[in-house]
Amino acid sequence: MMVLKVSDAEWKLQLSEEEEKKKNQKESLQRTQKGFQILSERGAIYTHTDGSEDSSPFLEIADQRGNPLKIPPQEKKALILAMGFHEKGRSLMKKKQFDNALCHLLQADQQFSRCGSALLASVDNFAVLQLDVVWCYRALEALSCLDDGRSRLQIAEDCFLRCYGERQQRLLMIKVRVIETFT
Protein backbone atom coordinates (compact mmCIF):
# COMPACT_ATOMS: atom_id res chain seq x y z
CA MET A 1 0.00 0.00 0.00
CA MET A 2 1.22 3.45 -0.87
CA VAL A 3 0.11 6.56 0.99
CA LEU A 4 0.43 9.97 -0.57
CA LYS A 5 0.47 12.91 1.79
CA VAL A 6 -1.02 16.08 0.29
CA SER A 7 -1.22 19.44 2.01
CA ASP A 8 -4.59 21.14 2.46
CA ALA A 9 -3.64 23.78 -0.10
CA GLU A 10 -2.72 21.14 -2.70
CA TRP A 11 -5.91 19.20 -1.95
CA LYS A 12 -8.06 22.30 -2.39
CA LEU A 13 -6.25 23.15 -5.61
CA GLN A 14 -6.91 19.66 -7.00
CA LEU A 15 -10.59 19.88 -6.04
CA SER A 16 -10.84 23.32 -7.58
CA GLU A 17 -9.27 22.09 -10.83
CA GLU A 18 -11.65 19.12 -10.98
CA GLU A 19 -14.65 21.37 -10.35
CA GLU A 20 -13.46 23.76 -13.07
CA LYS A 21 -13.05 20.85 -15.49
CA LYS A 22 -16.57 19.55 -14.74
CA LYS A 23 -17.99 23.07 -15.11
CA ASN A 24 -16.30 23.47 -18.51
CA GLN A 25 -17.63 20.07 -19.66
CA LYS A 26 -21.14 21.00 -18.59
CA GLU A 27 -20.95 24.38 -20.35
CA SER A 28 -19.63 22.74 -23.52
CA LEU A 29 -22.49 20.23 -23.48
CA GLN A 30 -25.02 23.02 -22.97
CA ARG A 31 -23.59 25.14 -25.82
CA THR A 32 -23.61 22.17 -28.15
CA GLN A 33 -27.15 21.25 -27.22
CA LYS A 34 -28.41 24.81 -27.61
CA GLY A 35 -26.81 25.23 -31.05
CA PHE A 36 -28.12 21.99 -32.47
CA GLN A 37 -31.50 22.48 -30.79
CA ILE A 38 -31.85 25.73 -32.74
CA LEU A 39 -30.81 23.92 -35.93
CA SER A 40 -33.27 21.10 -35.32
CA GLU A 41 -36.18 23.50 -34.83
CA ARG A 42 -35.75 25.34 -38.14
CA GLY A 43 -39.03 25.46 -40.07
CA ALA A 44 -39.80 24.03 -43.48
CA ILE A 45 -40.39 27.41 -45.21
CA TYR A 46 -37.29 29.51 -45.83
CA THR A 47 -37.17 33.17 -46.76
CA HIS A 48 -34.31 34.22 -49.04
CA THR A 49 -32.61 37.62 -48.90
CA ASP A 50 -34.67 38.77 -51.91
CA GLY A 51 -37.89 38.04 -49.99
CA SER A 52 -38.85 34.94 -51.94
CA GLU A 53 -39.74 31.76 -50.09
CA ASP A 54 -39.32 28.10 -50.81
CA SER A 55 -39.90 24.88 -49.00
CA SER A 56 -36.59 23.18 -49.73
CA PRO A 57 -35.30 21.64 -46.55
CA PHE A 58 -32.59 23.38 -44.55
CA LEU A 59 -31.21 20.03 -43.58
CA GLU A 60 -32.14 16.86 -45.34
CA ILE A 61 -31.35 13.47 -43.86
CA ALA A 62 -30.76 10.62 -46.29
CA ASP A 63 -30.17 6.89 -46.07
CA GLN A 64 -27.04 5.12 -47.33
CA ARG A 65 -28.45 5.18 -50.88
CA GLY A 66 -28.92 8.95 -50.81
CA ASN A 67 -32.70 8.74 -50.58
CA PRO A 68 -34.26 11.40 -48.33
CA LEU A 69 -35.80 9.94 -45.18
CA LYS A 70 -39.24 11.04 -44.03
CA ILE A 71 -38.80 11.36 -40.28
CA PRO A 72 -41.35 12.46 -37.68
CA PRO A 73 -40.41 15.89 -36.23
CA GLN A 74 -39.47 14.58 -32.76
CA GLU A 75 -37.21 11.88 -34.20
CA LYS A 76 -35.64 14.36 -36.61
CA LYS A 77 -34.90 16.71 -33.73
CA ALA A 78 -33.35 13.88 -31.70
CA LEU A 79 -31.32 12.73 -34.71
CA ILE A 80 -29.95 16.21 -35.38
CA LEU A 81 -29.02 16.61 -31.71
CA ALA A 82 -27.41 13.16 -31.72
CA MET A 83 -25.39 13.91 -34.84
CA GLY A 84 -24.36 17.30 -33.42
CA PHE A 85 -23.16 15.84 -30.13
CA HIS A 86 -21.39 13.09 -32.07
CA GLU A 87 -19.53 15.54 -34.31
CA LYS A 88 -18.52 17.68 -31.34
CA GLY A 89 -17.28 14.55 -29.57
CA ARG A 90 -15.28 13.53 -32.63
CA SER A 91 -13.63 16.95 -32.83
CA LEU A 92 -12.69 16.69 -29.15
CA MET A 93 -11.26 13.23 -29.79
CA LYS A 94 -9.01 14.70 -32.48
CA LYS A 95 -7.75 17.16 -29.87
CA LYS A 96 -7.16 14.19 -27.53
CA GLN A 97 -9.67 15.58 -25.00
CA PHE A 98 -11.13 12.13 -24.42
CA ASP A 99 -12.90 12.89 -21.13
CA ASN A 100 -14.85 15.75 -22.66
CA ALA A 101 -15.35 13.84 -25.90
CA LEU A 102 -16.86 10.90 -24.02
CA CYS A 103 -19.40 13.20 -22.34
CA HIS A 104 -20.52 14.47 -25.76
CA LEU A 105 -20.60 10.99 -27.25
CA LEU A 106 -22.73 9.66 -24.39
CA GLN A 107 -25.13 12.57 -24.93
CA ALA A 108 -25.29 11.60 -28.60
CA ASP A 109 -26.08 8.03 -27.58
CA GLN A 110 -28.89 9.29 -25.34
CA GLN A 111 -30.37 11.30 -28.24
CA PHE A 112 -30.07 8.34 -30.63
CA SER A 113 -32.08 6.29 -28.13
CA ARG A 114 -35.01 8.65 -28.82
CA CYS A 115 -35.00 7.64 -32.50
CA GLY A 116 -36.99 4.70 -33.77
CA SER A 117 -35.25 1.44 -34.59
CA ALA A 118 -36.27 1.74 -38.26
CA LEU A 119 -34.39 5.03 -38.52
CA LEU A 120 -31.32 3.64 -36.76
CA ALA A 121 -31.34 0.66 -39.12
CA SER A 122 -31.14 2.93 -42.17
CA VAL A 123 -28.17 5.12 -41.14
CA ASP A 124 -24.71 4.09 -39.97
CA ASN A 125 -24.14 7.06 -37.65
CA PHE A 126 -25.28 5.08 -34.62
CA ALA A 127 -22.78 2.29 -35.33
CA VAL A 128 -19.93 4.76 -35.79
CA LEU A 129 -20.89 6.43 -32.50
CA GLN A 130 -20.58 3.10 -30.69
CA LEU A 131 -17.06 2.68 -32.09
CA ASP A 132 -16.11 6.19 -31.01
CA VAL A 133 -17.36 5.59 -27.45
CA VAL A 134 -15.30 2.40 -27.25
CA TRP A 135 -12.27 4.27 -28.60
CA CYS A 136 -12.64 6.86 -25.81
CA TYR A 137 -12.87 4.08 -23.23
CA ARG A 138 -9.63 2.67 -24.62
CA ALA A 139 -7.88 6.05 -24.70
CA LEU A 140 -8.95 6.73 -21.11
CA GLU A 141 -7.89 3.20 -20.12
CA ALA A 142 -11.31 2.79 -18.50
CA LEU A 143 -11.12 -0.86 -17.51
CA SER A 144 -14.41 -0.56 -15.64
CA CYS A 145 -16.10 -0.01 -19.02
CA LEU A 146 -14.96 -3.25 -20.67
CA ASP A 147 -18.40 -4.90 -20.52
CA ASP A 148 -20.11 -1.80 -21.87
CA GLY A 149 -17.47 -1.58 -24.60
CA ARG A 150 -18.06 -5.19 -25.60
CA SER A 151 -21.82 -4.63 -25.90
CA ARG A 152 -21.26 -1.41 -27.88
CA LEU A 153 -19.01 -3.25 -30.32
CA GLN A 154 -21.74 -5.86 -30.81
CA ILE A 155 -24.33 -3.12 -31.39
CA ALA A 156 -22.03 -1.50 -33.96
CA GLU A 157 -21.51 -4.78 -35.79
CA ASP A 158 -25.25 -5.48 -35.89
CA CYS A 159 -25.99 -1.97 -37.12
CA PHE A 160 -23.39 -2.16 -39.89
CA LEU A 161 -24.84 -5.48 -41.00
CA ARG A 162 -28.33 -3.96 -41.18
CA CYS A 163 -27.08 -0.88 -43.05
CA TYR A 164 -24.73 -2.53 -45.53
CA GLY A 165 -25.70 -6.20 -45.63
CA GLU A 166 -23.83 -9.36 -44.73
CA ARG A 167 -21.27 -8.95 -47.50
CA GLN A 168 -21.50 -5.16 -47.76
CA GLN A 169 -23.62 -5.55 -50.90
CA ARG A 170 -25.39 -2.23 -50.27
CA LEU A 171 -22.04 -0.48 -49.90
CA LEU A 172 -20.88 -1.99 -53.20
CA MET A 173 -24.09 -0.78 -54.87
CA ILE A 174 -23.39 2.75 -53.65
CA LYS A 175 -19.85 2.59 -55.06
CA VAL A 176 -21.17 1.38 -58.42
CA ARG A 177 -23.71 4.25 -58.52
CA VAL A 178 -21.02 6.79 -57.73
CA ILE A 179 -18.75 5.42 -60.44
CA GLU A 180 -21.62 5.41 -62.97
CA THR A 181 -22.47 8.99 -62.04
CA PHE A 182 -18.98 10.26 -62.77
CA THR A 183 -18.32 8.24 -65.95
Secondary structure, DSSP 8 states (H G I E B T S, - for coil): -------HHHHHHHHHHHHHHHHHHHHHHHHHHHHHHHHHT--S-EE-TTS-EE---SS--B-TTS-B----HHHHHHHHHHHHHHHHHHHHHHTT-HHHHHHHHHHHHHHHTTS-HHHHHH-SHHHHHHHHHHHHHHHTT-GGGHHHHHHHHHHHHHHHHHHH-TT-HHHHHHHHHHHHHH-
